[in-house]
């Protein structure tokens, strides 16, 4: 599975960005998908996930501000990020899992200025 992330950029605090991740897989509908992020000097952390069945989970720091969704027809997972804060600045990575197999996409930089 190849994952390609799009949509990062520079935004002011309070603004919004939408990240998208396109997956090259004929079995996208069975993949669990997630977004992780890694800020400088910090460990990579889970931001949001969505199961094959559509169940979502969020880090406490982004609840009520971020929304993850998937479009199985387009093999795409989206991360809508609203009310962005400077502490959301990080490289964001797309992640896929099927059983024990996992895949990572290249990161996309999100920078939130105060």
N, CA and C of each residue as an Amber inpcrd file, in Angstrom:
protein
   342
   0.8530000  -1.1860000   0.0000000   0.0000000   0.0000000   0.0000000
   0.8920000   1.2410000   0.0000000   0.6380000   2.1310000  -0.9250000
   1.3550000   3.4110000  -0.9320000   0.3910000   4.4960000  -0.4940000
   0.8760000   5.3720000   0.3670000   0.0580000   6.4480000   0.9030000
   0.6940000   7.7790000   0.5390000  -0.1110000   8.6810000   0.0450000
   0.3930000   9.9990000  -0.3300000  -0.4840000  11.0640000   0.3140000
   0.1560000  11.8980000   1.1120000  -0.5660000  12.9220000   1.8630000
  -0.4470000  14.2740000   1.1810000  -1.5250000  15.0380000   1.2840000
  -1.5880000  16.3760000   0.6900000  -2.2510000  17.3250000   1.6680000
  -2.0140000  18.6120000   1.4600000  -2.8320000  19.5920000   2.1470000
  -2.1730000  20.3760000   3.2510000  -0.9270000  20.0850000   3.5830000
  -0.2770000  20.8530000   4.6250000  -0.0020000  22.2740000   4.1720000
   0.4390000  23.0930000   5.1100000   0.7490000  24.4690000   4.7660000
   0.8860000  25.3310000   5.9930000   0.9080000  26.6280000   5.7400000
   1.0390000  27.6250000   6.8040000  -0.3070000  28.3020000   7.0010000
  -0.7420000  28.3890000   8.2410000  -2.0270000  29.0020000   8.5480000
  -1.9130000  29.7560000   9.8600000  -2.7080000  30.7920000  10.0110000
  -2.7200000  31.5320000  11.2650000  -3.5540000  30.7950000  12.3090000
  -3.2510000  31.0410000  13.5470000  -4.0240000  30.4500000  14.6340000
  -5.5010000  30.7800000  14.4570000  -6.3280000  29.7780000  14.6920000
  -7.7560000  29.9320000  14.4870000  -8.2270000  29.5300000  13.1060000
  -7.2890000  29.3140000  12.2070000  -7.6340000  28.9450000  10.8500000
  -7.8830000  27.4540000  10.6850000  -8.0890000  27.0470000   9.4400000
  -8.4220000  25.6590000   9.1350000  -7.5510000  25.1430000   8.0000000
  -7.3290000  23.8580000   8.0120000  -6.6780000  23.1470000   6.9150000
  -7.3420000  21.7920000   6.7790000  -7.2870000  21.2520000   5.5850000
  -7.7710000  19.8960000   5.3730000  -6.6610000  19.0740000   4.7450000
  -6.3080000  18.0110000   5.4090000  -5.3280000  17.0770000   4.8910000
  -6.0490000  15.9240000   4.2000000  -5.4590000  15.4440000   3.1400000
  -5.9980000  14.2620000   2.4820000  -4.8810000  13.2570000   2.2630000
  -5.2670000  12.0120000   2.2570000  -4.3090000  10.9250000   2.0530000
  -4.9200000   9.9630000   1.0440000  -4.2230000   9.7850000  -0.0520000
  -4.6770000   8.8600000  -1.0790000  -3.9220000   7.5500000  -0.9510000
  -4.6590000   6.4590000  -0.9520000  -4.0590000   5.1350000  -0.7900000
  -4.1640000   4.3430000  -2.0850000  -3.0790000   3.6990000  -2.4480000
  -3.0660000   2.8570000  -3.6410000  -3.3200000   1.4310000  -3.2100000
  -4.5710000   1.1010000  -3.0320000  -4.9090000  -0.2500000  -2.5930000
  -6.3000000  -0.5970000  -3.0920000  -6.4230000  -1.7960000  -3.6070000
  -7.7460000  -2.2640000  -4.0390000  -8.5720000  -2.7280000  -2.8520000
  -7.9310000  -2.8010000  -1.6870000  -8.6220000  -3.2490000  -0.4810000
  -8.7290000  -2.1280000   0.5420000  -8.8160000  -0.8950000   0.0530000
  -8.8390000   0.2620000   0.9490000  -9.9530000   0.1320000   1.9780000
 -11.0710000  -0.4520000   1.5880000 -12.2210000  -0.4870000   2.4740000
 -11.9920000  -1.3400000   3.7170000 -10.9530000  -2.1910000   3.6940000
 -10.6960000  -3.0170000   4.8760000  -9.5760000  -2.4500000   5.7350000
  -8.9700000  -1.3800000   5.2930000  -7.8550000  -0.8000000   6.0300000
  -8.3480000   0.0950000   7.1640000  -7.7110000  -0.0010000   8.3070000
  -7.8650000   1.0060000   9.3500000  -6.9010000   2.1390000   9.0080000
  -7.3650000   3.3610000   9.1170000  -6.5670000   4.5120000   8.7190000
  -6.4070000   5.4550000   9.8940000  -5.3210000   6.2210000   9.8590000
  -5.0810000   7.1560000  10.9540000  -4.1650000   8.2750000  10.4930000
  -4.1780000   9.3200000  11.2580000  -3.2170000  10.4140000  11.1120000
  -2.3990000  10.5050000  12.3960000  -1.1070000  10.6260000  12.2080000
  -0.1770000  10.8690000  13.3040000   0.5170000  12.2040000  13.0390000
   1.1660000  12.7200000  14.0600000   1.9610000  13.9250000  13.8690000
   3.2010000  13.8630000  14.7460000   4.2080000  14.5890000  14.2960000
   5.4470000  14.6580000  15.0540000   5.9740000  16.0820000  15.0130000
   6.0440000  16.6790000  16.1860000   6.5970000  18.0210000  16.3180000
   8.0920000  17.9200000  16.6060000   8.8580000  18.9450000  16.3120000
  10.3030000  18.8960000  16.5610000  10.6090000  18.5750000  18.0190000
  11.4870000  17.6000000  18.2090000  11.8940000  17.2260000  19.5480000
  10.8940000  16.3890000  20.3130000   9.8110000  15.9900000  19.6450000
   8.7930000  15.2040000  20.3310000   8.5760000  13.8780000  19.6100000
   7.9740000  12.9450000  20.3060000   7.6770000  11.6590000  19.7040000
   6.4490000  11.7720000  18.7980000   6.3840000  10.8770000  17.8530000
   5.2160000  10.8190000  16.9860000   4.0040000  10.4000000  17.8070000
   2.8880000  11.0670000  17.5890000   1.6880000  10.7770000  18.3630000
   0.4840000  10.6060000  17.4500000  -0.4440000   9.8060000  17.9100000
  -1.6810000   9.6010000  17.1630000  -2.5740000  10.8170000  17.3050000
  -3.1490000  11.2390000  16.2160000  -4.0560000  12.3890000  16.2090000
  -5.5010000  11.9160000  16.0910000  -5.7590000  11.0850000  15.0930000
  -7.1160000  10.6090000  14.8540000  -7.0410000   9.3160000  14.0720000
  -8.0340000   8.4680000  14.2790000  -8.0850000   7.2100000  13.5510000
  -9.5170000   6.9110000  13.1490000  -9.6330000   6.0840000  12.1160000
 -10.9500000   5.6540000  11.6610000 -10.8390000   4.2010000  11.2300000
 -11.7110000   3.3800000  11.7510000 -11.6690000   1.9570000  11.4480000
 -12.2830000   1.6950000  10.0780000 -12.1590000   0.4600000   9.6250000
 -12.7760000   0.0870000   8.3590000 -14.2870000   0.2860000   8.4180000
 -14.8410000   0.1300000   9.5910000 -16.2790000   0.3000000   9.7580000
 -16.7110000   1.7330000  10.0200000 -15.7370000   2.6590000  10.1050000
 -16.0760000   4.0640000  10.2660000 -16.0380000   4.5900000  11.6870000
 -15.6300000   3.7470000  12.6200000 -15.5340000   4.2170000  14.0030000
 -14.3170000   5.1280000  14.1360000 -14.4920000   6.2650000  14.7950000
 -13.4220000   7.2480000  14.9050000 -12.9240000   7.3780000  16.3400000
 -11.6910000   7.8240000  16.4430000 -11.0930000   8.0700000  17.7530000
 -10.1430000   9.2550000  17.6120000 -10.0750000  10.0830000  18.6490000
  -9.2750000  11.2940000  18.5900000  -8.4120000  11.4600000  19.8310000
  -7.2750000  12.0890000  19.6450000  -6.4770000  12.5150000  20.7810000
  -7.2520000  13.5980000  21.5170000  -7.1030000  13.6390000  22.8320000
  -7.8340000  14.6390000  23.6240000  -7.5340000  16.0590000  23.1620000
  -6.3050000  16.2720000  22.7000000  -5.8800000  17.6280000  22.3360000
  -6.5650000  18.1550000  21.0790000  -7.1850000  17.2660000  20.2940000
  -7.8000000  17.7210000  19.0430000  -9.3030000  17.4720000  18.9870000
  -9.8380000  16.8450000  20.0270000 -11.2950000  16.6060000  20.0480000
 -12.0450000  17.9240000  19.9050000 -13.1330000  17.8770000  19.2020000
 -14.0020000  19.0270000  18.9430000 -13.3980000  19.9990000  17.9200000
 -12.1440000  19.7730000  17.4980000 -11.5360000  20.6630000  16.5070000
 -11.2130000  19.9370000  15.2050000 -10.8430000  18.6750000  15.2950000
 -10.4530000  17.8920000  14.1160000 -11.5300000  16.8540000  13.8180000
 -11.6460000  16.5010000  12.5450000 -12.5780000  15.4460000  12.1500000
 -11.9340000  14.5880000  11.0700000 -11.9230000  13.2850000  11.3020000
 -11.3870000  12.3490000  10.3270000 -12.5450000  11.6780000   9.6110000
 -12.3740000  11.4590000   8.3210000 -13.4060000  10.7840000   7.5450000
 -12.7340000   9.9970000   6.4280000 -13.4890000   9.1040000   5.8240000
 -12.9320000   8.3060000   4.7420000 -13.9370000   8.2210000   3.6030000
 -13.4010000   8.1330000   2.4000000 -14.2080000   7.9610000   1.2010000
 -13.6870000   6.7040000   0.5180000 -14.3620000   5.5980000   0.7520000
 -13.8820000   4.3240000   0.2130000 -13.9380000   4.2910000  -1.3140000
 -14.8340000   5.0580000  -1.9090000 -14.9270000   5.0870000  -3.3700000
 -13.7070000   5.7500000  -3.9900000 -13.0840000   6.6600000  -3.2230000
 -11.9200000   7.3930000  -3.7320000 -10.6240000   6.9510000  -3.0690000
 -10.6800000   5.9280000  -2.2310000  -9.4820000   5.4510000  -1.5210000
  -8.7740000   6.5910000  -0.7980000  -9.5500000   7.4030000  -0.1080000
  -9.0160000   8.6130000   0.5050000  -9.4780000   8.7380000   1.9470000
  -8.5810000   9.2340000   2.7890000  -8.9410000   9.5880000   4.1460000
  -8.6250000  11.0700000   4.3190000  -9.5250000  11.7570000   4.9860000
  -9.4000000  13.1980000   5.1640000  -9.2430000  13.5290000   6.6430000
  -8.5630000  14.6390000   6.9030000  -8.4920000  15.1770000   8.2540000
  -8.8120000  16.6610000   8.1630000 -10.0000000  17.0230000   8.6060000
 -10.3930000  18.4190000   8.6500000  -9.9370000  18.9920000   9.9850000
  -9.1350000  20.0420000   9.9160000  -8.5690000  20.6320000  11.1300000
  -9.0600000  22.0660000  11.2520000  -9.8100000  22.3220000  12.2950000
 -10.3690000  23.6580000  12.5410000  -9.7870000  24.2400000  13.8150000
  -9.9150000  25.5490000  13.9440000  -9.4420000  26.2430000  15.1440000
  -8.0070000  25.8160000  15.4730000  -7.1610000  25.8820000  14.4770000
  -5.7860000  25.4300000  14.6580000  -5.0370000  26.3050000  15.6460000
  -4.1390000  25.6610000  16.3800000  -3.3510000  26.3300000  17.4090000
  -1.8680000  26.1500000  17.0950000  -1.0250000  27.0380000  17.5820000
   0.4130000  26.8850000  17.3260000   0.9450000  25.5190000  17.7550000
   0.3680000  24.9420000  18.7910000   0.8340000  23.6340000  19.2450000
   0.4250000  22.5010000  18.3040000  -0.3690000  22.7970000  17.3020000
  -0.6840000  21.8000000  16.2770000   0.4100000  21.7290000  15.2090000
   1.3660000  22.6240000  15.2730000   2.4580000  22.6210000  14.3090000
   3.2430000  21.3140000  14.4020000   3.3620000  20.6400000  13.2750000
   4.0260000  19.3380000  13.2430000   4.0530000  18.8340000  11.8030000
   4.7850000  17.7670000  11.6030000   4.6680000  17.0130000  10.3660000
   3.5860000  15.9620000  10.5900000   2.6240000  15.9320000   9.7030000
   1.4990000  15.0090000   9.8210000   1.6950000  13.8410000   8.8610000
   1.4750000  12.6310000   9.3790000   1.6780000  11.4120000   8.6130000
   0.3860000  10.6220000   8.5090000   0.1670000  10.0910000   7.3380000
  -0.9390000   9.1680000   7.1030000  -0.4660000   7.7500000   7.4290000
  -1.3560000   6.9460000   7.9640000  -1.0080000   5.5890000   8.4280000
  -2.1460000   4.6500000   8.0580000  -1.7750000   3.4410000   7.6540000
  -2.7710000   2.4220000   7.3330000  -2.3850000   1.1070000   8.0000000
  -3.3810000   0.3610000   8.3680000  -3.1240000  -0.9300000   9.0020000
  -4.1520000  -1.9580000   8.5400000  -3.6430000  -3.1590000   8.3140000
  -4.5270000  -4.3110000   8.0380000  -3.9520000  -5.4990000   8.7680000
  -4.5600000  -5.8940000   9.8570000  -3.9920000  -6.9390000  10.6900000
  -2.6500000  -6.4670000  11.2190000  -1.6020000  -7.2930000  11.0850000
  -0.2890000  -6.9090000  11.5890000   0.5050000  -6.0230000  10.6370000
   0.0060000  -5.8420000   9.4420000   0.7300000  -5.0580000   8.4370000
   0.3920000  -3.5800000   8.5780000   1.4170000  -2.7470000   8.5180000
   1.2190000  -1.3060000   8.6300000   2.0040000  -0.5870000   7.5390000
   1.5070000   0.5740000   7.1890000   2.1500000   1.3970000   6.1590000
   2.1030000   2.8580000   6.5830000   3.1270000   3.6030000   6.1940000
   3.2050000   5.0310000   6.4800000   3.3520000   5.8000000   5.1750000
   2.7320000   6.9470000   5.1380000   2.9420000   7.8510000   4.0280000
   4.0360000   8.8380000   4.3590000   4.4070000   9.6260000   3.3640000
   5.3680000  10.6910000   3.6370000   4.6600000  11.7760000   4.4250000
   5.3600000  12.5440000   5.1690000   4.7260000  13.5670000   5.9890000
   4.3850000  14.8100000   5.2030000   3.4670000  15.5650000   5.7710000
   3.1380000  16.8720000   5.2200000   3.1940000  17.8850000   6.3700000
   3.8840000  18.9760000   6.1290000   4.1300000  19.9460000   7.1880000
   2.9170000  20.8440000   7.4000000   2.5250000  20.9710000   8.6500000
   1.4950000  21.9250000   9.0530000   2.1420000  22.9100000  10.0310000
   2.0770000  24.1840000   9.7010000   2.6460000  25.2090000  10.5530000
   1.5670000  26.2190000  10.8980000   1.3640000  26.4280000  12.1930000
   0.3380000  27.3550000  12.6620000   1.0400000  28.5180000  13.3550000
   0.8550000  29.6930000  12.8150000   1.4990000  30.8840000  13.3810000
   0.5680000  31.5570000  14.3810000   1.1780000  32.1350000  15.3960000
   0.3700000  32.7920000  16.4470000   0.0920000  34.2470000  16.0970000
